[in-house]
Amino acid sequence: MLSSDAGRAGFHPLRVREVERLTDDSVAVTLTVPPELRETFRHAPGQHIALRRVVAGEEIRRTYSICAPATAAPLEPVLRVGIRLVDGGDFSTYALKELSAGDTVEAMAPAGRFVLEPRPGRFAAVVGGSGITPVLSMAGTLLAREPDASFCLVRSDRTAASTMFLEEVADLKDRYPDRFQLVTALSREEQQAGLPSGRLDEERLTELLPALLPVADVDGWYLCGPFGLVQGAERALRALGVARKRIHEEIFHVDDGTATVTSGPVTAPASSTLTATLDGRSGNWPVLDGESLLETVLRSRADAPYACKGGVCGTCRAFLVSGEVRMDRNYALEPEETEAGYVLACQSHAATAEVELDFDR
């Protein structure tokens, strides 16, 4: 049974099995899952885990996608994540420069809805940089489990030397030559074969994708990477007639100034009270001026689920039972989720005197 998002705030200490250098600025970290936690850490292809460390009394959490194929019982789950160095990134700097086999890190159970459960059909992905990480798990799991499925991967990187998981992707091509299609674009380096150098923007993808495969026949498109690439790929697919429900997205990097406001302007009440249900227990607390609803819960419930606090990972997803909120940014929830009433607690601010959230739904 796959882990659910309910009760996902708990951390478990896991021993580092291996730290493998992928490029000058990235590593793959494999964690050992003890027998008693195997079902807790059994992931769906595309899910991520949150890792935590405490430095000088300050808690640092970051989410990283699992790159290994998903396994089914009784096999041991393979918990391997890709980590790329981010300028000023406390956890990524630690992972690249200090973390080694035998160390212990704290990890949450796998979470996230950017997943591809194996089934027959034609699937495709457009990824940039470290966006390959969850898609590598998707493609590897799909091709191994479902003989009537195919996968097309369109990936963009700066140079060949900066490309993560080169060997793993090449292995998929060798094992499934008739069902795995790979197209690589380098933005800062010419290739001897393949696409000319340059970024994969909306215009280029609109021209390229129909030449690669029958766009309308693809059962699911998976877009992952920097904000600009994902948004450009979505616009290209919509222009080519792809239904929104067939497009799935996960943003890895969001530049300042690109915030997406997902609710209209509202006037904040003079004071608000938040009622929240988490792991079967409810409480209500006053919302302090300017704080997000996640911050309100964290003042009394340290187990409230969160990781990035930037509206990207979706760990703090909650159902809006009653009241209204203003959500500043949303890069994690699909349109159908927001329409169904889900919000990101880290980005939500009370817009009515009474607000109720349910983290368990």
C-alpha positions as CSV (number, residue, x, y, z in Angstrom):
1,M,0.0,0.0,0.0
2,L,1.4,3.4,-1.0
3,S,1.9,6.0,1.7
4,S,-0.9,8.7,1.8
5,D,-0.5,12.4,2.4
6,A,-2.4,12.0,5.7
7,G,-0.1,12.1,8.7
8,R,2.8,13.0,6.5
9,A,4.4,15.5,8.9
10,G,6.4,12.8,10.8
11,F,10.1,12.5,10.2
12,H,12.1,9.3,10.5
13,P,15.9,9.0,10.9
14,L,17.4,7.1,7.9
15,R,20.9,6.1,7.3
16,V,22.7,7.2,4.2
17,R,23.7,4.2,2.1
18,E,25.5,6.1,-0.7
19,V,26.3,9.6,-2.0
20,E,27.1,9.4,-5.7
21,R,28.5,12.4,-7.6
22,L,26.4,13.0,-10.8
23,T,27.8,16.3,-12.1
24,D,30.0,19.0,-10.6
25,D,26.9,20.5,-8.9
26,S,24.7,17.5,-8.2
27,V,24.6,14.2,-6.3
28,A,22.3,11.2,-5.9
29,V,21.7,10.2,-2.3
30,T,20.4,6.7,-1.5
31,L,18.9,6.1,2.0
32,T,18.5,2.8,3.7
33,V,14.9,1.9,4.7
34,P,14.7,-0.4,7.7
35,P,12.2,-3.3,7.5
36,E,9.7,-1.7,9.9
37,L,9.4,1.4,7.6
38,R,9.3,-0.3,4.2
39,E,5.6,0.4,3.7
40,T,5.9,3.9,5.0
41,F,8.5,4.7,2.4
42,R,7.0,2.8,-0.5
43,H,6.5,5.5,-3.2
44,A,4.5,6.0,-6.3
45,P,6.6,7.0,-9.4
46,G,7.0,10.7,-9.3
47,Q,6.6,11.4,-5.6
48,H,9.1,13.3,-3.4
49,I,10.3,13.2,0.2
50,A,11.1,16.1,2.5
51,L,14.5,16.0,4.3
52,R,15.3,17.9,7.5
53,R,18.3,19.0,9.4
54,V,18.8,21.4,12.3
55,V,21.6,24.0,12.1
56,A,22.2,26.3,15.1
57,G,18.8,25.6,16.4
58,E,17.1,26.4,13.0
59,E,15.2,23.7,11.2
60,I,15.8,23.4,7.5
61,R,13.5,21.4,5.3
62,R,13.8,20.7,1.6
63,T,11.9,18.4,-0.8
64,Y,13.6,16.1,-3.3
65,S,12.0,13.8,-5.8
66,I,12.7,10.1,-5.8
67,C,14.5,9.0,-9.0
68,A,14.4,5.3,-8.4
69,P,11.7,3.1,-9.9
70,A,8.8,2.2,-7.6
71,T,8.8,-1.2,-6.1
72,A,6.0,-3.5,-4.8
73,A,6.1,-5.7,-1.7
74,P,7.9,-7.8,-0.8
75,L,10.8,-5.9,-2.5
76,E,12.6,-3.3,-0.4
77,P,11.7,0.3,-1.5
78,V,14.7,2.1,-3.1
79,L,14.9,5.6,-1.7
80,R,17.2,7.5,-4.0
81,V,16.9,11.2,-4.6
82,G,18.7,13.7,-6.9
83,I,20.0,16.9,-5.3
84,R,21.4,19.8,-7.3
85,L,23.4,22.6,-5.7
86,V,21.4,25.9,-5.3
87,D,23.1,29.2,-4.7
88,G,22.8,29.9,-1.0
89,G,21.0,26.6,-0.5
90,D,21.7,25.4,3.0
91,F,20.6,21.8,2.5
92,S,22.0,21.3,-1.0
93,T,25.4,22.7,0.0
94,Y,25.4,20.3,3.0
95,A,24.5,17.3,0.7
96,L,27.2,18.1,-1.8
97,K,30.0,19.0,0.5
98,E,29.5,17.2,3.8
99,L,27.0,14.3,3.5
100,S,28.5,10.9,3.2
101,A,27.6,7.2,3.6
102,G,26.9,6.2,7.2
103,D,25.4,9.6,8.1
104,T,21.8,9.9,9.2
105,V,19.2,12.3,7.8
106,E,15.6,12.7,8.8
107,A,13.0,12.1,6.1
108,M,9.2,12.3,5.7
109,A,7.1,9.6,4.0
110,P,6.8,10.0,0.3
111,A,4.1,12.5,-0.8
112,G,2.9,14.4,-3.9
113,R,0.4,13.9,-6.7
114,F,2.7,14.4,-9.6
115,V,2.6,10.7,-10.3
116,L,2.3,8.3,-13.2
117,E,0.8,4.9,-12.2
118,P,1.8,2.3,-14.7
119,R,-0.9,1.6,-17.3
120,P,-1.1,0.9,-21.1
121,G,-0.7,3.9,-23.3
122,R,1.6,6.5,-24.8
123,F,3.2,9.0,-22.4
124,A,5.6,11.9,-22.8
125,A,7.5,14.4,-20.6
126,V,9.2,17.7,-21.1
127,V,11.8,18.4,-18.4
128,G,14.6,20.8,-17.7
129,G,17.6,20.4,-15.5
130,S,16.9,18.5,-12.2
131,G,13.3,18.1,-13.4
132,I,14.5,14.8,-14.8
133,T,14.4,13.3,-11.3
134,P,10.7,12.4,-10.8
135,V,10.3,11.6,-14.5
136,L,13.2,9.1,-14.4
137,S,11.2,7.2,-11.8
138,M,8.0,7.4,-13.9
139,A,9.6,6.2,-17.1
140,G,11.6,3.4,-15.4
141,T,8.6,2.1,-13.5
142,L,6.2,2.4,-16.5
143,L,8.4,0.6,-19.0
144,A,9.4,-2.2,-16.6
145,R,5.8,-3.0,-15.5
146,E,3.7,-2.3,-18.5
147,P,4.7,-3.9,-21.9
148,D,2.0,-2.0,-23.7
149,A,3.2,1.5,-22.8
150,S,5.7,3.8,-24.4
151,F,7.5,6.9,-23.2
152,C,9.0,9.9,-25.0
153,L,11.4,12.1,-23.0
154,V,12.3,15.6,-24.2
155,R,14.9,17.0,-21.9
156,S,16.7,20.4,-21.7
157,D,20.0,21.1,-20.0
158,R,22.7,23.7,-20.2
159,T,25.6,21.4,-21.3
160,A,26.3,17.7,-21.5
161,A,28.5,17.9,-18.4
162,S,25.7,19.4,-16.3
163,T,23.2,16.8,-17.3
164,M,22.0,14.6,-14.4
165,F,21.4,10.9,-14.7
166,L,23.0,10.5,-18.1
167,E,23.8,6.8,-17.6
168,E,20.3,6.0,-16.2
169,V,18.5,7.5,-19.1
170,A,20.9,5.8,-21.6
171,D,20.2,2.5,-19.9
172,L,16.4,3.0,-20.5
173,K,17.2,3.6,-24.2
174,D,19.2,0.4,-24.4
175,R,16.7,-1.7,-22.5
176,Y,13.6,-0.4,-24.3
177,P,14.7,0.8,-27.7
178,D,11.2,0.4,-29.3
179,R,9.3,2.0,-26.4
180,F,11.5,4.8,-25.1
181,Q,12.3,7.8,-27.2
182,L,14.8,10.4,-26.1
183,V,15.4,13.9,-27.4
184,T,17.9,16.2,-25.8
185,A,18.4,19.9,-26.2
186,L,21.4,21.8,-24.8
187,S,21.0,25.5,-24.3
188,R,24.7,26.4,-24.1
189,E,26.5,23.8,-26.1
190,E,26.3,22.4,-29.7
191,Q,25.7,18.7,-30.1
192,Q,27.2,16.5,-32.8
193,A,23.8,15.0,-33.4
194,G,20.2,15.9,-32.3
195,L,18.7,19.3,-31.8
196,P,20.5,22.6,-32.4
197,S,21.5,24.4,-29.3
198,G,19.0,26.8,-27.6
199,R,16.3,26.9,-25.0
200,L,13.1,24.9,-25.3
201,D,10.6,27.7,-25.3
202,E,7.0,27.8,-26.3
203,E,7.7,28.6,-30.0
204,R,10.3,25.9,-30.3
205,L,8.2,23.2,-28.6
206,T,5.1,24.0,-30.7
207,E,7.2,23.2,-33.7
208,L,9.2,20.3,-32.3
209,L,6.6,18.1,-30.5
210,P,4.4,17.3,-33.5
211,A,7.5,16.2,-35.4
212,L,8.4,13.8,-32.6
213,L,5.1,12.0,-31.9
214,P,1.3,12.2,-32.5
215,V,0.6,14.9,-29.9
216,A,-3.1,14.2,-29.7
217,D,-2.6,10.5,-29.0
218,V,-0.5,11.0,-25.9
219,D,-2.4,9.8,-22.8
220,G,-0.4,12.0,-20.4
221,W,2.1,14.8,-20.6
222,Y,4.4,15.4,-17.6
223,L,6.2,18.7,-17.4
224,C,8.8,19.3,-14.7
225,G,11.6,21.8,-14.2
226,P,12.0,25.6,-14.0
227,F,8.9,27.8,-14.0
228,G,9.6,29.3,-17.5
229,L,10.1,25.9,-19.2
230,V,7.0,24.3,-17.6
231,Q,4.7,27.3,-18.5
232,G,6.1,27.5,-22.0
233,A,5.5,23.8,-22.5
234,E,2.0,24.0,-21.2
235,R,1.1,26.9,-23.6
236,A,2.6,24.9,-26.5
237,L,0.6,21.8,-25.7
238,R,-2.6,23.8,-25.3
239,A,-2.0,25.5,-28.6
240,L,-1.6,22.0,-30.1
241,G,-5.0,21.0,-28.8
242,V,-4.0,19.0,-25.8
243,A,-6.7,18.9,-23.1
244,R,-5.7,20.5,-19.8
245,K,-6.6,17.2,-17.9
246,R,-3.8,15.4,-19.8
247,I,-1.2,17.9,-18.7
248,H,0.5,17.4,-15.3
249,E,3.1,19.8,-13.9
250,E,5.7,20.2,-11.2
251,I,7.7,23.3,-10.7
252,F,11.3,22.9,-9.4
253,H,12.5,26.5,-9.5
254,V,10.5,29.8,-9.3
255,D,12.2,33.1,-9.9
256,D,11.3,36.1,-7.8
257,G,8.6,38.2,-9.4
258,T,6.8,35.3,-11.1
259,A,4.3,34.7,-8.3
260,T,0.9,33.5,-9.4
261,V,-2.0,35.0,-7.4
262,T,-4.7,32.3,-7.5
263,S,-7.5,34.3,-5.9
264,G,-8.8,37.7,-6.5
265,P,-8.2,40.8,-4.3
266,V,-9.9,40.5,-1.0
267,T,-10.1,42.7,2.1
268,A,-8.6,41.1,5.2
269,P,-10.8,41.1,8.3
270,A,-9.7,42.9,11.4
271,S,-9.3,39.6,13.1
272,S,-9.7,36.0,12.2
273,T,-9.9,32.6,13.8
274,L,-8.6,29.4,12.2
275,T,-10.1,26.0,13.0
276,A,-7.9,23.1,11.6
277,T,-8.1,19.3,11.7
278,L,-4.8,17.4,11.5
279,D,-4.3,13.7,12.1
280,G,-7.8,13.5,13.6
281,R,-7.4,16.3,16.1
282,S,-9.0,19.7,15.8
283,G,-8.1,23.0,17.3
284,N,-8.8,26.7,16.8
285,W,-6.5,29.7,17.1
286,P,-6.4,33.4,16.4
287,V,-4.7,34.4,13.2
288,L,-2.0,37.0,13.8
289,D,-1.6,39.9,11.5
290,G,0.2,39.1,8.3
291,E,0.8,35.4,9.0
292,S,-0.1,32.5,6.7
293,L,-2.6,29.9,7.9
294,L,0.3,27.4,8.1
295,E,2.1,29.7,10.5
296,T,-1.0,29.9,12.6
297,V,-1.2,26.2,12.9
298,L,2.5,25.8,13.6
299,R,2.4,28.0,16.6
300,S,0.4,25.2,18.4
301,R,1.0,22.2,16.2
302,A,4.6,21.5,15.4
303,D,3.5,18.5,13.4
304,A,1.8,20.6,10.7
305,P,2.9,19.4,7.3
306,Y,5.2,21.6,5.3
307,A,8.5,21.6,3.4
308,C,9.2,24.4,1.0
309,K,6.9,27.2,2.3
310,G,7.0,28.6,-1.2
311,G,3.9,27.2,-2.8
312,V,5.9,24.7,-4.8
313,C,5.9,21.2,-3.1
314,G,2.3,20.9,-2.1
315,T,3.1,19.3,1.2
316,C,0.9,21.7,3.1
317,R,-2.2,21.0,1.0
318,A,-5.4,21.3,2.9
319,F,-9.2,21.3,2.2
320,L,-11.0,24.6,2.8
321,V,-14.0,23.5,4.8
322,S,-15.5,27.0,5.3
323,G,-14.6,30.6,5.0
324,E,-12.5,32.3,2.4
325,V,-8.7,32.7,1.9
326,R,-6.3,34.6,-0.3
327,M,-3.7,32.3,-1.8
328,D,-0.6,34.2,-2.9
329,R,1.2,31.6,-5.0
330,N,0.3,28.2,-6.3
331,Y,2.7,26.0,-8.2
332,A,1.7,22.7,-6.7
333,L,-2.1,22.2,-7.1
334,E,-3.8,21.2,-10.3
335,P,-6.8,23.4,-11.4
336,E,-9.2,20.6,-10.5
337,E,-7.8,20.5,-7.0
338,T,-8.3,24.3,-6.4
339,E,-11.8,24.0,-7.9
340,A,-12.6,21.2,-5.5
341,G,-11.6,23.4,-2.6
342,Y,-8.0,22.6,-1.8
343,V,-5.5,25.3,-0.9
344,L,-1.8,25.6,0.1
345,A,-1.7,26.5,3.8
346,C,1.7,28.1,3.4
347,Q,0.4,30.6,0.9
348,S,-3.1,31.1,2.3
349,H,-4.2,34.2,4.3
350,A,-7.6,34.5,6.1
351,A,-10.1,36.6,4.1
352,T,-13.1,36.1,6.5
353,A,-13.4,36.2,10.3
354,E,-13.8,32.4,10.4
355,V,-11.7,29.9,8.4
356,E,-11.7,26.1,8.7
357,L,-9.1,23.8,7.1
358,D,-8.9,20.0,7.1
359,F,-5.4,18.6,6.5
360,D,-6.7,15.0,6.6
361,R,-8.9,15.0,3.5
